[in-house]
Amino acid sequence: MDEGAANTGKLPQDDPRRRRPDTRLAREMLGWEATTRLREGLEKTVRYFDQSGFAARAPD
């Protein structure tokens, strides 16, 4: 598979449509809690990929 190619294969039947990680263990063991809100994190991610030029490269 090309480095930039997306995997468009079928997902397993039990694969969740939306990820909701349980961060309880990190909080209990490390005292860690997420500090970035979802919207802010998505905006930063989109901005990063826009600036990196990754989104501009189309697969062959």
ABEGO torsion letter per residue (X at the ends): XBAABBBABBBBAABBABBBBBAAAAAAAAGBBBABBAAAAAAAAAAAAAAAGAAABBBX
